[in-house]
Amino acid sequence: MRAGAELAGRYRLDEPVRRDGAGELWQGVDLFLGRMVTIRVPPADPPEDERSRAQALAHFQRESRAAVELIHPGIAPVQDVGEHEGRPFLVLEPWGSRDLGTELAREPRGLPISTVLDYGIQAADALAAAHSAGLVHGEVNPSCLLLSEDGTVKLCDFGIAVLRDPAKAGLLDERTDLHSLGVTIFCLLTGEGAGPAGRTPSARSLRRGILPELDVQLGDLLAGEPGRGPAKATEIAEMLQRTCAPYESRYRLRLLAEAERIAWSIPFWHHRMPVLRGIVEVLAEEDPAGAERLARTVTKPHFQASLLLTIAGRQMGRDPGRAEKLLTAVEALAYTASDPVFSRDGILRELADLVAAHDPAEAVRLVQNISSPYDKACALCDLAGTLAARDPGRAGELLLEAAALVATIPVTSTRIVMACRVSHALAERDPRLARELLADAERLARTDGSTRGGGWDGDQPPQNGWLAQIVGALAVQDPVAAERLARDIEDPAMRDTALEYVVEALSRHDPAAAERLARGIEGPSARDVALGVIVRALAVRDPAGAERLIGDIEDPDFRVTPWLDLVRAQTGRDPVLAERIARAIPDPESRAWRLRDVAEAVRAERPRHAEGLLAEAAELPLSTPALREIAGSLAALNPSAAERLARGLDDPAHCARALRDVASALTVQAPHRARGILAESEHLARTLIRPHDRDGVLGEIARSLAEIDPPEAERLAHTIGAPDQQASALRDIAATLACYDAAPARRRPA
């Protein structure tokens, strides 16, 4: 067909919408009534058997004319059926270019689960109406489900299946439609096509957020076995209706409302605010207006502003208008804050940080309203860092402004800290000014810090600590001058700390000089720390040299971190070398941790080898917490072995947590077994004496249960005693459900 063609002297084809297996879909005009229509032209396959072709055409016309008489909100109304040059066509009401096939093309890994279930219910209702009228569709698929702007789905293309394949005539019945609807739902959920009956993979194995109940129901629909699964479309609609409740936004909103109610019973603000912020983060995705309502119920300006900023940050990409109004409200809050320095300046700093990436000029304006010289200089440095890549000139101007503010900071300690920070930022851009700032800070430290008390150590003059800070900033610019200044520090411990800073700076470009300096440090602990710093610098480029230095560290406790740095540096580059280094670690616990690191790195390509490394680590004499971590890593590779290891732990809290880790690894492939292990873990948790430990473990179990049984997870969360942990558990259940419901490509971490 071509644009401009007139069908049956009445319908003109204007613009093609798409071509697919069901033929061509056109936007057109009804010339008689002068209105827009959608025209479906089935494929023009040459008939191999004229008689079969005639029968198929008769079947198509019969089904289509029956569809004209069928009025249902889920079925695209057929306004006319005709034939043009031997090709039949259908005339439908005007429709856009959206259908579930095009929606899936935009989200190829699957649509939101709640959305798919809603579409499935609508399609099942439409099929039920068609079947009651004696109509069989024959080939339900995403492309024949048209989608309106309000989310309504309408089924179209009745009779085309037989027209495309005349051999199907007489073979299609209601079961065909039920199976093809199941295939469609599977495809919309996973982005994958279903295989032959009985050989389709579990939908849950392709998309973790699909609850076990829905997974079983889809398996029954796709099995193709008589007597298994729903026998009527109405049963599919009822089944999906029962299943969809945990995926619905209103279920998550109810959990968040309950979490909010409990959060307000938390007695202290510093305990209450983290819980409220967590609720707002999830609520901002589900119900921005509700999140804003919650934020505005907080009376303390700084806390309210922080929550409103959280919402604004989530809305910037999806609703810039709402985000802008929230940012305006936050700025107004800043100026009403009772404390002009801490509350107002803190709010303005947070606001400028959020705005900086989107509107640097507005961020600069906000920063200029900060009254505290220290906070203003900090904000200018932050803003300069944000702009450094895209506008280095403007970033330099902001740093110069920050440098000018340093001299106006009244408190000596904060003035020195800011001088060091600005000097570090200016080191490459303006070395002379950077050195001047440090020279001024040194003079200040030597004059204002000569009296005892008020420093890092109340028995020592504060100048020792201040000079050590200055050495840290100077070491990056001039290690020789920094070493000279460090050796002027009177206190031996602080002098060694300052020399560590110089060693760290030298290790980046001159490891040999750094090693000479480190070995000359008097304090054995500081010397060990300095050698460990060099190990970190050498871990990638010279692993043999790094290993040699670790051997020279005297205190075994100070070898732990360097071993970690070395093994981690080599794990991604040379797992064989990393494994050899890990085996050479003398301390059993450190060796086990490093073997686990190697196992985590190689498990995707060499799962059996990774399992062996973890089994080897588990045989070492380890503490209970370490064994629990090994069991957690082993769970993804060999759940049975991990379960045995978990059951062998003598501490009930660690045993319960380890069993929970094993259950989490089983939620996809064996959800019923996972549920049983979680029940056992819950039983163990309830034997714990300390309420904090008990509530913490129960909260972790509830989060794992949310993946397989949300109502049971909710029940468990309500048994948690501490209000902060109970509210957090309910929030986490809602966050888990929201995360898994979302289209995988747009999923945020729970």
Secondary structure as UniProt FT lines:
FT   TURN            3..4
FT   STRAND          6..7
FT   TURN            8..10
FT   STRAND          11..20
FT   TURN            21..22
FT   STRAND          23..30
FT   TURN            31..34
FT   STRAND          35..41
FT   HELIX           50..69
FT   TURN            73..74
FT   STRAND          78..84
FT   TURN            85..86
FT   STRAND          87..92
FT   HELIX           100..106
FT   TURN            108..109
FT   HELIX           113..132
FT   TURN            133..134
FT   HELIX           142..144
FT   STRAND          145..147
FT   TURN            149..150
FT   STRAND          153..155
FT   TURN            158..159
FT   HELIX           160..164
FT   HELIX           166..168
FT   TURN            169..171
FT   HELIX           174..190
FT   TURN            197..198
FT   HELIX           203..206
FT   TURN            208..209
FT   HELIX           212..223
FT   TURN            226..227
FT   HELIX           233..243
FT   HELIX           245..247
FT   HELIX           249..263
FT   TURN            264..265
FT   HELIX           269..286
FT   HELIX           288..296
FT   HELIX           301..315
FT   TURN            316..318
FT   HELIX           320..336
FT   TURN            340..341
FT   HELIX           342..356
FT   TURN            357..358
FT   HELIX           360..368
FT   HELIX           373..387
FT   TURN            388..390
FT   HELIX           392..406
FT   TURN            407..408
FT   HELIX           412..426
FT   TURN            427..429
FT   HELIX           431..448
FT   TURN            458..459
FT   HELIX           463..477
FT   HELIX           479..487
FT   HELIX           492..507
FT   TURN            508..509
FT   HELIX           511..519
FT   HELIX           524..538
FT   TURN            539..541
FT   HELIX           543..552
FT   HELIX           556..559
FT   HELIX           560..571
FT   TURN            572..573
FT   HELIX           575..583
FT   HELIX           588..602
FT   TURN            603..605
FT   HELIX           607..618
FT   HELIX           624..635
FT   TURN            636..637
FT   HELIX           639..647
FT   HELIX           652..666
FT   TURN            667..669
FT   HELIX           671..685
FT   TURN            686..687
FT   HELIX           691..705
FT   TURN            706..708
FT   HELIX           710..718
FT   HELIX           723..741
FT   HELIX           744..746
//
